[in-house]
Amino acid sequence: MRCDWQVYEGPVDCVAVASDVRLVFVKNHFGLASSNRSYRYVGSFGVDVWNVATGTCRPVMPFDKYGRLLQLAASPTGATLALLLVNAATSCYVIVVDVAGPRPRTFADDVCDDVEDVRCVAAHDACSAFVVAPDWDFMATASTGQQRGQGDVRLWDLDSGEAVVHFQVSRHATTTRGGHNYLGF
């Protein structure tokens, strides 16, 4: 088996596994301590895909200024990626993009909706996490809010790109039968 080697200068802080096809997606970025001019690369990254069976690596998204990547997820088949991004204006969103095919994918903040590979752009202020359904047809995004009692959860339909349900945290817990506390939505 041939094995490519890649030394990542920055910390490897976002990794996703496509379990059905033995692929590993890795965020590739410059470490801020790598040079005195590395500030130019804040918010820049790329995504590499490693084939565990062959030991080979190729870029899926070329290195560019996409924003700060907080979380990465891959579909079991490796055909789709979801990325939680924060742009310079501190707005958060999750972008779901189809990455199957031989060419690297790229997108820009201002043209996401026009790129055919983008399935959904889920804008959610202060989003801190997301989870995608096993069939990759729905996604939930969560915001903890800046203050206690301000969080919310949104459910997104990935086919239409629309938010279908929005839950907000209530300031008061509601007690129901059996003494269980439930948040009011």
C-alpha positions as CSV (number, residue, x, y, z in Angstrom):
1,M,0.0,0.0,0.0
2,R,1.3,3.4,-1.0
3,C,1.0,6.0,1.8
4,D,1.2,9.8,1.3
5,W,2.5,11.8,4.2
6,Q,1.2,15.2,5.2
7,V,2.5,17.3,8.1
8,Y,-0.2,19.7,9.4
9,E,1.4,22.9,10.7
10,G,-1.6,23.9,12.8
11,P,-3.6,21.8,15.3
12,V,-5.9,19.2,13.8
13,D,-9.1,20.4,15.4
14,C,-11.7,19.3,12.9
15,V,-11.9,15.8,11.7
16,A,-14.9,13.8,10.2
17,V,-15.1,10.1,9.2
18,A,-17.2,8.7,6.3
19,S,-17.5,5.2,7.8
20,D,-19.1,3.4,4.8
21,V,-16.2,4.2,2.5
22,R,-13.2,4.5,4.9
23,L,-12.5,8.2,4.3
24,V,-11.2,10.7,6.8
25,F,-11.8,14.5,6.2
26,V,-9.2,16.8,7.9
27,K,-9.2,20.5,8.3
28,N,-6.0,21.9,6.9
29,H,-4.8,25.4,8.1
30,F,-1.8,27.4,9.0
31,G,-0.8,27.6,12.7
32,L,-0.8,31.2,13.9
33,A,2.7,30.6,15.3
34,S,4.2,29.4,12.0
35,S,5.3,32.9,11.0
36,N,5.1,36.5,11.9
37,R,2.7,37.1,9.0
38,S,0.3,34.2,9.7
39,Y,-2.4,36.7,10.7
40,R,-3.2,36.9,7.0
41,Y,-4.5,33.3,7.2
42,V,-7.0,33.8,10.1
43,G,-10.3,32.4,8.8
44,S,-8.5,30.4,6.0
45,F,-8.5,26.7,5.8
46,G,-8.9,23.8,3.4
47,V,-10.2,20.3,3.8
48,D,-8.2,17.2,2.8
49,V,-9.7,13.7,2.4
50,W,-7.6,10.7,3.4
51,N,-8.5,7.3,1.9
52,V,-7.7,4.8,4.7
53,A,-7.7,1.8,2.4
54,T,-5.1,3.3,0.0
55,G,-3.2,5.7,2.3
56,T,-3.7,8.5,-0.3
57,C,-4.7,12.2,0.3
58,R,-6.3,14.8,-1.9
59,P,-7.9,18.2,-1.3
60,V,-11.7,18.3,-1.2
61,M,-11.8,22.1,-0.6
62,P,-8.7,24.1,-1.5
63,F,-7.2,26.4,1.0
64,D,-9.1,29.7,1.0
65,K,-10.6,32.3,3.3
66,Y,-14.0,30.7,4.2
67,G,-14.2,31.8,7.8
68,R,-13.4,30.0,11.0
69,L,-14.4,26.3,10.9
70,L,-15.8,25.1,14.3
71,Q,-17.2,21.7,13.4
72,L,-17.1,19.3,10.5
73,A,-19.3,16.3,9.7
74,A,-19.3,13.8,6.8
75,S,-22.0,11.6,5.5
76,P,-21.4,7.9,5.8
77,T,-20.8,7.7,2.0
78,G,-18.4,10.7,2.0
79,A,-20.5,12.4,-0.6
80,T,-21.6,15.3,1.6
81,L,-19.9,17.5,4.2
82,A,-21.4,19.9,6.8
83,L,-19.3,22.7,8.1
84,L,-20.1,25.1,11.0
85,L,-18.5,28.4,10.1
86,V,-18.1,31.8,11.7
87,N,-17.3,34.7,9.4
88,A,-15.5,37.9,10.3
89,A,-18.7,39.6,11.3
90,T,-19.2,36.8,13.9
91,S,-22.3,35.5,12.2
92,C,-22.6,31.7,12.3
93,Y,-24.0,29.3,9.8
94,V,-23.8,25.6,8.8
95,I,-23.2,24.9,5.1
96,V,-24.0,21.5,3.7
97,V,-22.2,20.8,0.4
98,D,-21.9,17.8,-1.9
99,V,-18.3,16.9,-2.4
100,A,-18.5,13.7,-4.5
101,G,-16.5,13.9,-7.7
102,P,-12.9,14.3,-8.8
103,R,-12.5,18.1,-8.5
104,P,-11.9,20.1,-5.3
105,R,-14.9,22.1,-4.2
106,T,-14.9,25.8,-3.3
107,F,-17.4,28.4,-2.3
108,A,-17.5,32.0,-1.2
109,D,-19.7,33.6,1.5
110,D,-21.5,35.9,-1.0
111,V,-22.2,33.2,-3.7
112,C,-23.1,30.1,-1.6
113,D,-26.7,30.1,-2.8
114,D,-25.6,30.1,-6.5
115,V,-23.2,27.1,-6.2
116,E,-24.9,23.9,-7.4
117,D,-23.0,21.7,-4.9
118,V,-24.4,23.6,-1.9
119,R,-27.5,21.8,-0.5
120,C,-28.2,24.1,2.4
121,V,-26.9,27.3,4.1
122,A,-28.4,27.4,7.6
123,A,-27.8,30.8,9.1
124,H,-28.1,30.6,12.9
125,D,-26.8,33.4,15.2
126,A,-24.5,32.2,17.9
127,C,-24.7,28.6,16.6
128,S,-22.3,26.4,18.7
129,A,-23.1,22.9,17.4
130,F,-25.0,20.9,14.9
131,V,-26.0,17.3,14.3
132,V,-27.2,15.7,11.0
133,A,-29.8,13.0,10.8
134,P,-28.4,9.5,9.8
135,D,-30.0,9.8,6.3
136,W,-28.7,13.3,5.8
137,D,-32.2,14.7,5.1
138,F,-32.5,16.9,8.3
139,M,-30.1,18.8,10.5
140,A,-30.5,20.4,13.9
141,T,-28.5,23.5,14.9
142,A,-28.1,24.7,18.4
143,S,-27.3,28.1,20.0
144,T,-26.5,28.5,23.6
145,G,-27.1,32.2,23.5
146,Q,-25.0,34.9,25.1
147,Q,-26.9,34.8,28.4
148,R,-28.7,32.2,30.4
149,G,-32.0,31.2,29.0
150,Q,-31.4,32.6,25.5
151,G,-30.6,29.4,23.6
152,D,-32.5,27.9,20.7
153,V,-32.6,24.8,18.5
154,R,-33.6,24.8,14.8
155,L,-34.5,21.8,12.6
156,W,-33.5,22.2,8.9
157,D,-34.8,20.3,5.9
158,L,-31.6,19.7,3.8
159,D,-33.6,19.2,0.6
160,S,-35.3,22.6,0.7
161,G,-32.7,24.4,2.8
162,E,-35.5,25.8,5.0
163,A,-35.8,25.8,8.8
164,V,-38.9,23.7,9.6
165,V,-39.1,23.9,13.4
166,H,-37.7,26.5,15.8
167,F,-37.5,25.7,19.6
168,Q,-36.6,28.5,22.1
169,V,-35.5,28.0,25.6
170,S,-38.1,29.2,28.1
171,R,-37.0,31.3,31.0
172,H,-39.1,29.0,33.3
173,A,-39.1,25.3,33.5
174,T,-42.5,23.6,33.4
175,T,-43.2,20.7,35.7
176,T,-45.3,17.9,34.4
177,R,-46.5,14.5,35.7
178,G,-43.9,12.4,37.4
179,G,-41.9,15.5,38.5
180,H,-39.9,15.7,35.3
181,N,-38.8,19.2,34.3
182,Y,-39.2,20.1,30.7
183,L,-38.2,23.3,29.0
184,G,-41.1,25.3,27.5
185,F,-40.8,25.6,23.8
